[in-house]
Amino acid sequence: MGNGRAAVTRRPYAWPGLVKPWAPGADVGQVTRPRRLAVLVAGVVLLAGLPVASARAESAADAQAEAQAAADRVEALQPVVERALRAYDRALAGLASGVSQTITAEQAADQATQLALSDRRTANNRVRALYMSGGSSALIASVLSASGPTDALRRLGYVQRLVQTGEAGAATSLDASAGLQARADALMRAAEESTTTASDVERRFDELSAALAEASAELARLSDRARGLAAAEAAAARVSALNAAVAASGQARVATAHASESVPADYQRLYMAAARTCRGMSWSLLAAIGQVETGHGANTSSSYAGAQGPMQFMPATFASYGVDGDHDGDVDIHDPADAIFSAAHYLCANGAGRDEASTARAVWHYNHADWYVALVLKLAGQYAAREAG
């Protein structure tokens, strides 16, 4: 069974012991199979390969909600990262300004130090000149040699100013140098603190950037999954619609079914002989299956699913249940005798002939479709009624 010419509501693979994985598609009482049903079946097979199970496990709406939540997280992170970047830029700008001020202060401190050293050298040179000219004795002698008290006071003030000016200038230069150096040191410490701050800001920016990249990757993954699930749900809906259409077509075929008026004599003999190998089985059951499957051997081409021969067996199933019906030493899936006797063997192994319910189950094992079971049993009843009449 499962010649691939009519679709049923099951997956396109063979169950253990199944004759073939899909329902047959022969028109009742005819050999030809409608092209429209073949197209429907092909659509069902293609769509059934999509991840329908995933859609059941998780809906596209759920996945879309997760993707939206990820998008919200990304949107919330972006301004945080931008603020961190601006803080980093400000920190770098402050660091650059601090370094520039430190360099300027260092230069000023160096210049002040050089000036203080120059003033000190000048003061020292003045003292040294006084010393070389006789030192304090010469200064006293100069004062004593004054022409009068006024001249003496003038000379004494000059000497005092000479010494004090050098000392004051040197002290002032030294104080200025010390102040500028202190300012330079303060600016250097500030620059070092700015360096630490910039490093902290950069680290925070890197952390936020990594979080943003991770959230963006999650968003892409969830969006892809949501799109996949949405496609799967759409495919499931199409499969359901196609199955409904095929089931309706199958039911219509059951309603109009009639047993073939022209069963080839050689096939009828084989149906009868094979039925006698299973207690309680009617040859009409085999005849009904033979009609539905291939029109009693009129169309034995392999189905798209791989079912072969007059009774449309899958090769793997035939390997397990095949019978040498004509006793020629060869079990051939394409040989009518072997195929019909093998069908009887398979049906019997699944309970055919015991009672009506068991026979119906056996036919269902032959092809897992309720409408197929109804069609075969109806045709079998017509064959039996014709024989009795």
Secondary structure, DSSP 8 states (H G I E B T S, - for coil): ---SSS--SS-SS--TT-S-SS-----TT-S---HHHHHHHHHHHHHHTS-HHHHHHS-HHHHHHHHHHHHHHHHHHHHHHHHHHHHHHHHHHHHHHHHHHHHHHHHHHHHHHHHHHHHHHHHHHHHHHHHHTTHHHHHHHHHHT-SSHHHHHHHHHHHHHHHHHHHHHHHHHHHHHHHHHHHHHHHHHHHHHHHHHHHHHHHHHHHHHHHHHHHHHHHHHHHHHHHHHHHHHHHHHHHHHHHHHHHHHHHHHHHT----S---HHHHHHHHHHHTTSTT--HHHHHHHHHHHHTTTT-----TT--BTTTTB-HHHHHHH---TT-SS---TTSHHHHHHHHHHHHHHTTTTS-HHHHHHHHHHHS--HHHHHHHHHHHHHHHHHHH-
